[in-house]
Amino acid sequence: MQIEQYGLKECEKIRGGAVVVDVIRAFTTAAYAFAAGAEKIVLAATVEEVLEIQRSLPGSLAMGEVGGMPVEGFALWNSPVQLQHMDLSGKTLVQRTSAGTQGAVRTRNATHMAVGSFVVAAATVRLVQSWGVDSLGFVITGSEANSGGYEDAAFADYAQALLEGQTPDAQTYLQRGLRWRESYAHLQDEWTERMLADLALCLEADRFDFAMPVQRENGLLVVRRTPPGW
């Protein structure tokens, strides 16, 4: 399998399988949402699109951020800490973030797609293997966000090692994500503390044994978790 990494500007070039990566925090948050019982997550590019989709899906909840900050009118922030003790059983979420969901929306030519992060790493690798594709692109969404994409590239390198049959030490790759701290040194203490709490949940390998494949459903970009025991 040919494996390459792409940024947000190049991800349209992917024609085979794609894993859109946002470790901190979109697709760690998504994994926590599924662990809390969410049925599906619809991905959107803009706040306006989220609100439009939400109106068309009664009972759905808006989730995400703009510039890393909560959005007025959204029920949920882009925070795994916020979700870890919630009950979202059967809920549909509509997610917009500044990096992760942008990558998914732009990766429009892939034959197969999943979103991924460290908390679902091994399951994501199993999903990719089940596709039987000849080429795979990892979309490093953080490359144009504040983090510089360090943790997303680390995830891609870790997943590639697993795909190649190696037995890599996850901690070596997780440590690369700690560079994220430097990007938020300018924030107010309250937000810095909340984001650092999220960081602890984001930099954990294989907390959940499910993957997050993406499909087009009625014109919407929909993420669902793989079923138990898949």
Salt bridges, closest charged atoms under 4 A:
GLU12 OE2 - ARG108 NH1 2.36
GLU39 OE2 - ARG224 NH1 3.66
ASP157 OD2 - ARG176 NH2 3.00
ASP198 OD2 - ARG25 NH1 3.01
GLU204 OE1 - ARG207 NH1 3.28
ASP209 OD1 - ARG126 NH2 2.72
GLU217 OE1 - ARG224 NH2 3.05
